[in-house]
Amino acid sequence: MMMSLVFLLGLSCTFYSGSTMLTAKSEPSIRQLLEKQQLKLTHLEFTLRHVLIKVLFLTDADVHAPRRLPPDPVLELSQRMNQLLQRLESEERAADILSRIEAKINASECEETTSNETLVDHKAKALANVTEQHEEKELPKLDPMQPAKADCYELEDATRRDGVYKFLVPELNEVGRDFNERFCAFTLDGPAWTVIQSRGPYQQQENFNRTWDEYRTGFGSLERDFWFGNEFIHKIVYRDDHMLRIELEDQDGARDWGEYAVFRLDSESYNYQLVIDGYQGSMPDALEYHNKMDFSTCDRRNDQSPRENVPCAVRFGSGWWFDRCQECNLNGIYPGSGGSGIIWADWRSGNYTLKTARMMIRPVRFAPATAEDTYDE
């Protein structure tokens, strides 16, 4: 009995101590479990978020790109253009910023130099005067006496100044006009031209309603409006093949030109008949209508109009190569009105008086002439 009691007491003590030990050991295990559970929950939450992101990405990819397609070149080009435009826009903004900075700097400099404005003006005027003097020195001087040359086209290229030149020795006709005194004009390229006719808005106008003899010998001032003279023109072009250039200017200042590769003027025996060919230019060819026509004046009729009509030269008050009667007439009345003025048909506004006109000739081949050169009719 006693042993049973002792056994039961020992067993209870054992159970109590084991229970105490179990209880003491179970408390930290719960904390650890809770911590582990919290870690597991956190990990699970992270995993779920990661999976959700993948699902959303795959869903979006499936919706917007259900199948793989080759890259679209137009789309790529558009993207590149957008990139370039963005770069350009940024560069423009940068340039605008720089411009504003520069404007501020210039404004500050202007404010600083305001007190010196008078001095700067004097310096600018002095510099302008020096520049003008320098430019005047740079301009080639016109030497009108050219005894070693025979024509305008022989002038040196360094000269290139329009004006009246005297060649060789004087050769006067019956009215005292010099065959070797000519107005030379330079164009953009090539040698100078000999001007044989000139019209313009001069204060004192030359009368071009002249007789046969006056057109034959020439009239007017070489420095204003003039007719060089049919006999002089024939003498020049008879010697070599020549070309003709015509320059016109309307009342608004618009200018045009035309050139004929062939220009001839027969002798007086053939009524100074006109021969032209090979036209090129920036205006219609109105002179072709007068090709192979004889020259007419108020006192010598050679036009092709009916005899019962008023002669063309009388009707339009000038000498010209009239047919029936005119498509152009650079010797018409100045300023004139309608068809009686300086006319070049179908040019710009039509038949109305031009502001300026001039006719020029030049050899096709530039062979120097001499005083011994002669011609026969």
C-alpha positions, 0 to 999 in steps of 0.5 A: 500500500505504502509502495503504491502511494509512493508510486502514485506520488512519484508519478504525479510529480513526474507528470507535474514536472513534465507538464511544467516543462511542456508548458514552459517550452510551448510558449516560445514555440507559439511565438515562433509559429506566429512569426513564421505564419506572419512571414508566410503570409507576407511571402504569400501576399508578395507572391500573389501580387507578383502573379497578379502583375504577370496575369495583367501583363499577359492579359494586356499583351494578349489583348493588344498584340494577340499575334506576332506581326512583322514591324510596320515600316510606316510606324517606325518612320512615324516614331522616328519623325516624332523623335526628330520633331521632339528634338527639333522642338527642344533645339528651337526652345534652346535657340529661343533661350539663346536669342533672348539672352543675346537680346538682353546682352545687346540691350545692355551694350546699347545702354552702355554706349548711349552716351557715345552715340554722337561719336559713333555717328561721326565714325560711321559717317567717316567710314561711309565717306572712305568707302564711297571714295574707295568705290570711286577709285575702284570704278574704271575710268572712262577714257573717251579717246581710243585711237588704237581701236576701231570699234566698241567691241575692241575695248578692254574688258577692264573698262566696261563703262558705258559712254561715248568713245572716239576711235581711230581718227575722225571721219566726218560725213556731210553734216559733220557727224563722226563715223568713229564716235560711238556710244558703247554699251556693256551687257552682263558678258562679252565685249561692248556693243555699238548703240545705233538707236536710243530713246528715253524720257529725256527732258528735251526730246529729239524729233524722230519724224525726220527726212530720208537724208536725216535718217541717212546721216544720223541725228540727235546726241549720242548721250541722249536719244539719237539715230546713228545713221543708216549709212554709218550702220550699213558701213559697219555691218557690211564689213563683217557678220553682225548681231542685233540686240534690242533692250526695252523698258516699260513705264513700270520699270520692267525690262526685257531683251531680244537678240538676232544672230543675223543683222544686215542693212543693205545700201541706200541703193536697196533702200537700207533694207532690213535682214534679220534672223536667229531670234532669241530673247525674253520678249515676243519677236515683233521685228520679224514682221518687218524683216526684208522691208525697205526703210521709209520716211515721211518724204520717201514711201517704201511701205507695203500698204495700199497706195490710197492709204496714208503712208505709214511713216506719215501716219506714225510720224517716224522712219522705220522698216514699215510693212502694212504698217507695223508690229513694232516701231522704236522710232515712234512719237515720244511719249505718243499714244496708242499706235503712234508711240514707241511700240513693241506689239504683244509685249507685256501690256500690249500696244502702248508707249515704252519708257526706254528702248535702244538698238545695239550691234556687235560682230559675230566674230571679234576680228579687229578692224583697221582704218584701211578697211573699205567697203563697196555697195 
